[in-house]
Amino acid sequence: MVRGRKTPDRAQSAAAGGPLPGPRATPGVIDAGAKLPRTQLLILQAARHRFALDGYTRASLRAIAADAGVDQRMIAHYFGSKQGLFLAAVGLPVHPAEVLREVLAGPRRAARQRIREVLTRVLAEPTIYERMVGVMRAAAGDPAIAPMMRDFLRNEVVAPLTRLLDAPDAALRITLVGSHFLGLVFARFIVAVEPLASAPPADVAALVAPTFERYLFGGVTASAGT
């Protein structure tokens, strides 16, 4: 993460074609309490506007850089990629595809344990679930957010994971996991339904993991559960 300390001539160095000074930011991850450099703020503002105007797929980094009045290389410096910029612009704390790739990696027989470990980590980390709640509230209250999220999820999450899963109804399986997880976040952190809201993260993960495992690897037809 690039904090708000004064780092002179970042934009000037990029515009002059020289190397970018200072440490590279972690792509897409911004501390909510950090004071961001002006250049980074300009890029985020331009990105939110351009993603809302053109959607995730059609929005180009060149257009975002032009809107922000910065060299395009500054986007890579601060955010790493278009995906990283989008995550930061809408406030997603993690890339959903990376989380699910972690679940899908490794032997099938250990999938349930990996699901439990990933879910426990996500549910126990305040930075992750607090920002997830913020994104969900923004998507519900801002008509520009939902289309951006849908475009991003379709192209950067569902499509690549469908190829990785390589199973019948792979897209349906991925979206079932995502929708169940969002429902869990809504019930636990937004509505705070008890006893779910105060249950230990590891216990919740252990209860939910078998269902997620079935979504990914078991039967998902209407008759599967009968």
C-alpha positions as protocol buffer text, in pm:
chain_id: "A"
residue {
  index: 1
  type: MET
  ca { x: 0 y: 0 z: 0 }
}
residue {
  index: 2
  type: VAL
  ca { x: 121 y: 350 z: -80 }
}
residue {
  index: 3
  type: ARG
  ca { x: 56 y: 580 z: 212 }
}
residue {
  index: 4
  type: GLY
  ca { x: 16 y: 952 z: 217 }
}
residue {
  index: 5
  type: ARG
  ca { x: 378 y: 1051 z: 278 }
}
residue {
  index: 6
  type: LYS
  ca { x: 506 y: 1313 z: 40 }
}
residue {
  index: 7
  type: THR
  ca { x: 673 y: 1157 z: -262 }
}
residue {
  index: 8
  type: PRO
  ca { x: 778 y: 1438 z: -497 }
}
residue {
  index: 9
  type: ASP
  ca { x: 774 y: 1415 z: -873 }
}
residue {
  index: 10
  type: ARG
  ca { x: 587 y: 1083 z: -909 }
}
residue {
  index: 11
  type: ALA
  ca { x: 364 y: 1210 z: -1188 }
}
residue {
  index: 12
  type: GLN
  ca { x: 643 y: 1423 z: -1333 }
}
residue {
  index: 13
  type: SER
  ca { x: 875 y: 1124 z: -1345 }
}
residue {
  index: 14
  type: ALA
  ca { x: 615 y: 915 z: -1526 }
}
residue {
  index: 15
  type: ALA
  ca { x: 539 y: 1192 z: -1773 }
}
residue {
  index: 16
  type: ALA
  ca { x: 908 y: 1230 z: -1847 }
}
residue {
  index: 17
  type: GLY
  ca { x: 940 y: 859 z: -1919 }
}
residue {
  index: 18
  type: GLY
  ca { x: 1161 y: 791 z: -1617 }
}
residue {
  index: 19
  type: PRO
  ca { x: 1126 y: 512 z: -1361 }
}
residue {
  index: 20
  type: LEU
  ca { x: 851 y: 540 z: -1105 }
}
residue {
  index: 21
  type: PRO
  ca { x: 994 y: 604 z: -757 }
}
residue {
  index: 22
  type: GLY
  ca { x: 883 y: 442 z: -437 }
}
residue {
  index: 23
  type: PRO
  ca { x: 732 y: 103 z: -353 }
}
residue {
  index: 24
  type: ARG
  ca { x: 467 y: -55 z: -570 }
}
residue {
  index: 25
  type: ALA
  ca { x: 120 y: -62 z: -423 }
}
residue {
  index: 26
  type: THR
  ca { x: -54 y: -389 z: -346 }
}
residue {
  index: 27
  type: PRO
  ca { x: -301 y: -416 z: -637 }
}
residue {
  index: 28
  type: GLY
  ca { x: -656 y: -326 z: -545 }
}
residue {
  index: 29
  type: VAL
  ca { x: -594 y: -305 z: -170 }
}
residue {
  index: 30
  type: ILE
  ca { x: -633 y: 33 z: -1 }
}
residue {
  index: 31
  type: ASP
  ca { x: -639 y: 95 z: 371 }
}
residue {
  index: 32
  type: ALA
  ca { x: -966 y: 278 z: 439 }
}
residue {
  index: 33
  type: GLY
  ca { x: -788 y: 496 z: 695 }
}
residue {
  index: 34
  type: ALA
  ca { x: -499 y: 593 z: 472 }
}
residue {
  index: 35
  type: LYS
  ca { x: -444 y: 940 z: 335 }
}
residue {
  index: 36
  type: LEU
  ca { x: -396 y: 877 z: -34 }
}
residue {
  index: 37
  type: PRO
  ca { x: -169 y: 1076 z: -266 }
}
residue {
  index: 38
  type: ARG
  ca { x: -353 y: 1321 z: -488 }
}
residue {
  index: 39
  type: THR
  ca { x: -263 y: 1128 z: -803 }
}
residue {
  index: 40
  type: GLN
  ca { x: -412 y: 809 z: -663 }
}
residue {
  index: 41
  type: LEU
  ca { x: -731 y: 989 z: -564 }
}
residue {
  index: 42
  type: LEU
  ca { x: -764 y: 1140 z: -911 }
}
residue {
  index: 43
  type: ILE
  ca { x: -728 y: 796 z: -1067 }
}
residue {
  index: 44
  type: LEU
  ca { x: -991 y: 646 z: -836 }
}
residue {
  index: 45
  type: GLN
  ca { x: -1236 y: 927 z: -907 }
}
residue {
  index: 46
  type: ALA
  ca { x: -1184 y: 895 z: -1282 }
}
residue {
  index: 47
  type: ALA
  ca { x: -1216 y: 516 z: -1263 }
}
residue {
  index: 48
  type: ARG
  ca { x: -1547 y: 527 z: -1077 }
}
residue {
  index: 49
  type: HIS
  ca { x: -1683 y: 770 z: -1335 }
}
residue {
  index: 50
  type: ARG
  ca { x: -1554 y: 575 z: -1635 }
}
residue {
  index: 51
  type: PHE
  ca { x: -1665 y: 233 z: -1504 }
}
residue {
  index: 52
  type: ALA
  ca { x: -2011 y: 374 z: -1436 }
}
residue {
  index: 53
  type: LEU
  ca { x: -2026 y: 537 z: -1780 }
}
residue {
  index: 54
  type: ASP
  ca { x: -1884 y: 256 z: -1996 }
}
residue {
  index: 55
  type: GLY
  ca { x: -1905 y: -56 z: -1778 }
}
residue {
  index: 56
  type: TYR
  ca { x: -1610 y: -268 z: -1674 }
}
residue {
  index: 57
  type: THR
  ca { x: -1539 y: -428 z: -2011 }
}
residue {
  index: 58
  type: ARG
  ca { x: -1554 y: -117 z: -2228 }
}
residue {
  index: 59
  type: ALA
  ca { x: -1376 y: 120 z: -1989 }
}
residue {
  index: 60
  type: SER
  ca { x: -1012 y: 152 z: -2095 }
}
residue {
  index: 61
  type: LEU
  ca { x: -712 y: 239 z: -1882 }
}
residue {
  index: 62
  type: ARG
  ca { x: -615 y: 498 z: -2142 }
}
residue {
  index: 63
  type: ALA
  ca { x: -949 y: 675 z: -2102 }
}
residue {
  index: 64
  type: ILE
  ca { x: -928 y: 659 z: -1722 }
}
residue {
  index: 65
  type: ALA
  ca { x: -576 y: 803 z: -1726 }
}
residue {
  index: 66
  type: ALA
  ca { x: -688 y: 1080 z: -1961 }
}
residue {
  index: 67
  type: ASP
  ca { x: -986 y: 1163 z: -1738 }
}
residue {
  index: 68
  type: ALA
  ca { x: -754 y: 1178 z: -1436 }
}
residue {
  index: 69
  type: GLY
  ca { x: -490 y: 1381 z: -1622 }
}
residue {
  index: 70
  type: VAL
  ca { x: -211 y: 1137 z: -1541 }
}
residue {
  index: 71
  type: ASP
  ca { x: 25 y: 907 z: -1728 }
}
residue {
  index: 72
  type: GLN
  ca { x: -130 y: 563 z: -1781 }
}
residue {
  index: 73
  type: ARG
  ca { x: 170 y: 400 z: -1612 }
}
residue {
  index: 74
  type: MET
  ca { x: 62 y: 554 z: -1284 }
}
residue {
  index: 75
  type: ILE
  ca { x: -241 y: 320 z: -1285 }
}
residue {
  index: 76
  type: ALA
  ca { x: -13 y: 18 z: -1302 }
}
residue {
  index: 77
  type: HIS
  ca { x: 208 y: 169 z: -1032 }
}
residue {
  index: 78
  type: TYR
  ca { x: -73 y: 221 z: -783 }
}
residue {
  index: 79
  type: PHE
  ca { x: -318 y: -57 z: -874 }
}
residue {
  index: 80
  type: GLY
  ca { x: -129 y: -315 z: -1076 }
}
residue {
  index: 81
  type: SER
  ca { x: -397 y: -385 z: -1337 }
}
residue {
  index: 82
  type: LYS
  ca { x: -745 y: -300 z: -1454 }
}
residue {
  index: 83
  type: GLN
  ca { x: -883 y: -562 z: -1216 }
}
residue {
  index: 84
  type: GLY
  ca { x: -690 y: -410 z: -926 }
}
residue {
  index: 85
  type: LEU
  ca { x: -816 y: -64 z: -1013 }
}
residue {
  index: 86
  type: PHE
  ca { x: -1175 y: -185 z: -1024 }
}
residue {
  index: 87
  type: LEU
  ca { x: -1143 y: -359 z: -686 }
}
residue {
  index: 88
  type: ALA
  ca { x: -1015 y: -37 z: -533 }
}
residue {
  index: 89
  type: ALA
  ca { x: -1272 y: 182 z: -709 }
}
residue {
  index: 90
  type: VAL
  ca { x: -1573 y: -13 z: -584 }
}
residue {
  index: 91
  type: GLY
  ca { x: -1419 y: -111 z: -250 }
}
residue {
  index: 92
  type: LEU
  ca { x: -1389 y: -488 z: -291 }
}
residue {
  index: 93
  type: PRO
  ca { x: -1137 y: -613 z: -32 }
}
residue {
  index: 94
  type: VAL
  ca { x: -1030 y: -921 z: -228 }
}
residue {
  index: 95
  type: HIS
  ca { x: -1058 y: -1054 z: -581 }
}
residue {
  index: 96
  type: PRO
  ca { x: -1338 y: -1317 z: -577 }
}
residue {
  index: 97
  type: ALA
  ca { x: -1169 y: -1522 z: -848 }
}
residue {
  index: 98
  type: GLU
  ca { x: -848 y: -1550 z: -644 }
}
residue {
  index: 99
  type: VAL
  ca { x: -1043 y: -1674 z: -341 }
}
residue {
  index: 100
  type: LEU
  ca { x: -1221 y: -1941 z: -544 }
}
residue {
  index: 101
  type: ARG
  ca { x: -901 y: -2041 z: -722 }
}
residue {
  index: 102
  type: GLU
  ca { x: -757 y: -2117 z: -380 }
}
residue {
  index: 103
  type: VAL
  ca { x: -1053 y: -2344 z: -311 }
}
residue {
  index: 104
  type: LEU
  ca { x: -1028 y: -2520 z: -647 }
}
residue {
  index: 105
  type: ALA
  ca { x: -653 y: -2578 z: -621 }
}
residue {
  index: 106
  type: GLY
  ca { x: -521 y: -2904 z: -485 }
}
residue {
  index: 107
  type: PRO
  ca { x: -671 y: -3251 z: -454 }
}
residue {
  index: 108
  type: ARG
  ca { x: -1048 y: -3293 z: -469 }
}
residue {
  index: 109
  type: ARG
  ca { x: -1055 y: -3495 z: -145 }
}
residue {
  index: 110
  type: ALA
  ca { x: -930 y: -3193 z: 52 }
}
residue {
  index: 111
  type: ALA
  ca { x: -1171 y: -2942 z: -106 }
}
residue {
  index: 112
  type: ARG
  ca { x: -1404 y: -2921 z: 194 }
}
residue {
  index: 113
  type: GLN
  ca { x: -1114 y: -2841 z: 426 }
}
residue {
  index: 114
  type: ARG
  ca { x: -991 y: -2568 z: 192 }
}
residue {
  index: 115
  type: ILE
  ca { x: -1341 y: -2420 z: 178 }
}
residue {
  index: 116
  type: ARG
  ca { x: -1356 y: -2419 z: 559 }
}
residue {
  index: 117
  type: GLU
  ca { x: -1018 y: -2250 z: 588 }
}
residue {
  index: 118
  type: VAL
  ca { x: -1098 y: -1981 z: 330 }
}
residue {
  index: 119
  type: LEU
  ca { x: -1442 y: -1907 z: 476 }
}
residue {
  index: 120
  type: THR
  ca { x: -1307 y: -1891 z: 830 }
}
residue {
  index: 121
  type: ARG
  ca { x: -1042 y: -1642 z: 723 }
}
residue {
  index: 122
  type: VAL
  ca { x: -1292 y: -1423 z: 535 }
}
residue {
  index: 123
  type: LEU
  ca { x: -1552 y: -1424 z: 813 }
}
residue {
  index: 124
  type: ALA
  ca { x: -1294 y: -1353 z: 1084 }
}
residue {
  index: 125
  type: GLU
  ca { x: -1114 y: -1063 z: 915 }
}
residue {
  index: 126
  type: PRO
  ca { x: -1289 y: -729 z: 989 }
}
residue {
  index: 127
  type: THR
  ca { x: -1129 y: -548 z: 696 }
}
residue {
  index: 128
  type: ILE
  ca { x: -1271 y: -802 z: 452 }
}
residue {
  index: 129
  type: TYR
  ca { x: -1626 y: -832 z: 579 }
}
residue {
  index: 130
  type: GLU
  ca { x: -1665 y: -461 z: 659 }
}
residue {
  index: 131
  type: ARG
  ca { x: -1574 y: -366 z: 303 }
}
residue {
  index: 132
  type: MET
  ca { x: -1795 y: -643 z: 165 }
}
residue {
  index: 133
  type: VAL
  ca { x: -2086 y: -492 z: 357 }
}
residue {
  index: 134
  type: GLY
  ca { x: -1999 y: -150 z: 214 }
}
residue {
  index: 135
  type: VAL
  ca { x: -1997 y: -284 z: -142 }
}
residue {
  index: 136
  type: MET
  ca { x: -2330 y: -462 z: -95 }
}
residue {
  index: 137
  type: ARG
  ca { x: -2493 y: -150 z: 46 }
}
residue {
  index: 138
  type: ALA
  ca { x: -2350 y: 60 z: -236 }
}
residue {
  index: 139
  type: ALA
  ca { x: -2475 y: -187 z: -499 }
}
residue {
  index: 140
  type: ALA
  ca { x: -2823 y: -178 z: -344 }
}
residue {
  index: 141
  type: GLY
  ca { x: -2836 y: 201 z: -317 }
}
residue {
  index: 142
  type: ASP
  ca { x: -2647 y: 322 z: -624 }
}
residue {
  index: 143
  type: PRO
  ca { x: -2791 y: 221 z: -963 }
}
residue {
  index: 144
  type: ALA
  ca { x: -2450 y: 266 z: -1126 }
}
residue {
  index: 145
  type: ILE
  ca { x: -2274 y: 7 z: -907 }
}
residue {
  index: 146
  type: ALA
  ca { x: -2482 y: -303 z: -986 }
}
residue {
  index: 147
  type: PRO
  ca { x: -2416 y: -301 z: -1365 }
}
residue {
  index: 148
  type: MET
  ca { x: -2043 y: -247 z: -1305 }
}
residue {
  index: 149
  type: MET
  ca { x: -2033 y: -537 z: -1061 }
}
residue {
  index: 150
  type: ARG
  ca { x: -2230 y: -763 z: -1294 }
}
residue {
  index: 151
  type: ASP
  ca { x: -1997 y: -685 z: -1586 }
}
residue {
  index: 152
  type: PHE
  ca { x: -1687 y: -741 z: -1371 }
}
residue {
  index: 153
  type: LEU
  ca { x: -1812 y: -1065 z: -1217 }
}
residue {
  index: 154
  type: ARG
  ca { x: -1920 y: -1208 z: -1552 }
}
residue {
  index: 155
  type: ASN
  ca { x: -1589 y: -1137 z: -1725 }
}
residue {
  index: 156
  type: GLU
  ca { x: -1331 y: -1160 z: -1447 }
}
residue {
  index: 157
  type: VAL
  ca { x: -1481 y: -1417 z: -1209 }
}
residue {
  index: 158
  type: VAL
  ca { x: -1744 y: -1644 z: -1365 }
}
residue {
  index: 159
  type: ALA
  ca { x: -1581 y: -1683 z: -1710 }
}
residue {
  index: 160
  type: PRO
  ca { x: -1227 y: -1780 z: -1595 }
}
residue {
  index: 161
  type: LEU
  ca { x: -1349 y: -1996 z: -1308 }
}
residue {
  index: 162
  type: THR
  ca { x: -1591 y: -2177 z: -1538 }
}
residue {
  index: 163
  type: ARG
  ca { x: -1296 y: -2281 z: -1750 }
}
residue {
  index: 164
  type: LEU
  ca { x: -1096 y: -2377 z: -1440 }
}
residue {
  index: 165
  type: LEU
  ca { x: -1375 y: -2585 z: -1285 }
}
residue {
  index: 166
  type: ASP
  ca { x: -1442 y: -2766 z: -1615 }
}
residue {
  index: 167
  type: ALA
  ca { x: -1761 y: -2932 z: -1492 }
}
residue {
  index: 168
  type: PRO
  ca { x: -2122 y: -2956 z: -1611 }
}
residue {
  index: 169
  type: ASP
  ca { x: -2310 y: -2634 z: -1536 }
}
residue {
  index: 170
  type: ALA
  ca { x: -1984 y: -2473 z: -1417 }
}
residue {
  index: 171
  type: ALA
  ca { x: -2118 y: -2116 z: -1445 }
}
residue {
  index: 172
  type: LEU
  ca { x: -2424 y: -2210 z: -1242 }
}
residue {
  index: 173
  type: ARG
  ca { x: -2204 y: -2372 z: -978 }
}
residue {
  index: 174
  type: ILE
  ca { x: -1983 y: -2064 z: -944 }
}
residue {
  index: 175
  type: THR
  ca { x: -2278 y: -1827 z: -918 }
}
residue {
  index: 176
  type: LEU
  ca { x: -2448 y: -2049 z: -660 }
}
residue {
  index: 177
  type: VAL
  ca { x: -2140 y: -2023 z: -438 }
}
residue {
  index: 178
  type: GLY
  ca { x: -2129 y: -1646 z: -486 }
}
residue {
  index: 179
  type: SER
  ca { x: -2497 y: -1591 z: -415 }
}
residue {
  index: 180
  type: HIS
  ca { x: -2488 y: -1812 z: -105 }
}
residue {
  index: 181
  type: PHE
  ca { x: -2184 y: -1625 z: 26 }
}
residue {
  index: 182
  type: LEU
  ca { x: -2350 y: -1285 z: -30 }
}
residue {
  index: 183
  type: GLY
  ca { x: -2659 y: -1409 z: 152 }
}
residue {
  index: 184
  type: LEU
  ca { x: -2440 y: -1520 z: 440 }
}
residue {
  index: 185
  type: VAL
  ca { x: -2273 y: -1178 z: 458 }
}
residue {
  index: 186
  type: PHE
  ca { x: -2614 y: -1006 z: 447 }
}
residue {
  index: 187
  type: ALA
  ca { x: -2763 y: -1219 z: 727 }
}
residue {
  index: 188
  type: ARG
  ca { x: -2455 y: -1217 z: 950 }
}
residue {
  index: 189
  type: PHE
  ca { x: -2322 y: -862 z: 913 }
}
residue {
  index: 190
  type: ILE
  ca { x: -2600 y: -638 z: 778 }
}
residue {
  index: 191
  type: VAL
  ca { x: -2920 y: -774 z: 936 }
}
residue {
  index: 192
  type: ALA
  ca { x: -2723 y: -943 z: 1218 }
}
residue {
  index: 193
  type: VAL
  ca { x: -2961 y: -1235 z: 1256 }
}
residue {
  index: 194
  type: GLU
  ca { x: -2890 y: -1432 z: 1574 }
}
residue {
  index: 195
  type: PRO
  ca { x: -2748 y: -1678 z: 1651 }
}
residue {
  index: 196
  type: LEU
  ca { x: -2573 y: -1663 z: 1313 }
}
residue {
  index: 197
  type: ALA
  ca { x: -2437 y: -1312 z: 1373 }
}
residue {
  index: 198
  type: SER
  ca { x: -2240 y: -1406 z: 1684 }
}
residue {
  index: 199
  type: ALA
  ca { x: -2146 y: -1763 z: 1595 }
}
residue {
  index: 200
  type: PRO
  ca { x: -1769 y: -1825 z: 1574 }
}
residue {
  index: 201
  type: PRO
  ca { x: -1641 y: -1793 z: 1216 }
}
residue {
  index: 202
  type: ALA
  ca { x: -1493 y: -2143 z: 1221 }
}
residue {
  index: 203
  type: ASP
  ca { x: -1829 y: -2292 z: 1325 }
}
residue {
  index: 204
  type: VAL
  ca { x: -2016 y: -2109 z: 1048 }
}
residue {
  index: 205
  type: ALA
  ca { x: -1756 y: -2215 z: 793 }
}
residue {
  index: 206
  type: ALA
  ca { x: -1782 y: -2579 z: 903 }
}
residue {
  index: 207
  type: LEU
  ca { x: -2161 y: -2574 z: 861 }
}
residue {
  index: 208
  type: VAL
  ca { x: -2159 y: -2403 z: 523 }
}
residue {
  index: 209
  type: ALA
  ca { x: -1860 y: -2581 z: 365 }
}
residue {
  index: 210
  type: PRO
  ca { x: -2046 y: -2903 z: 271 }
}
residue {
  index: 211
  type: THR
  ca { x: -2304 y: -2701 z: 78 }
}
residue {
  index: 212
  type: PHE
  ca { x: -2037 y: -2503 z: -104 }
}
residue {
  index: 213
  type: GLU
  ca { x: -1861 y: -2830 z: -182 }
}
residue {
  index: 214
  type: ARG
  ca { x: -2181 y: -2971 z: -333 }
}
residue {
  index: 215
  type: TYR
  ca { x: -2231 y: -2657 z: -540 }
}
residue {
  index: 216
  type: LEU
  ca { x: -1883 y: -2695 z: -687 }
}
residue {
  index: 217
  type: PHE
  ca { x: -1851 y: -3070 z: -725 }
}
residue {
  index: 218
  type: GLY
  ca { x: -2183 y: -3244 z: -654 }
}
residue {
  index: 219
  type: GLY
  ca { x: -2527 y: -3248 z: -807 }
}
residue {
  index: 220
  type: VAL
  ca { x: -2690 y: -2912 z: -878 }
}
residue {
  index: 221
  type: THR
  ca { x: -3004 y: -3026 z: -1061 }
}
residue {
  index: 222
  type: ALA
  ca { x: -3348 y: -2979 z: -909 }
}
residue {
  index: 223
  type: SER
  ca { x: -3361 y: -3349 z: -823 }
}
residue {
  index: 224
  type: ALA
  ca { x: -3013 y: -3362 z: -664 }
}
residue {
  index: 225
  type: GLY
  ca { x: -3134 y: -3297 z: -312 }
}
residue {
  index: 226
  type: THR
  ca { x: -3438 y: -3527 z: -325 }
}
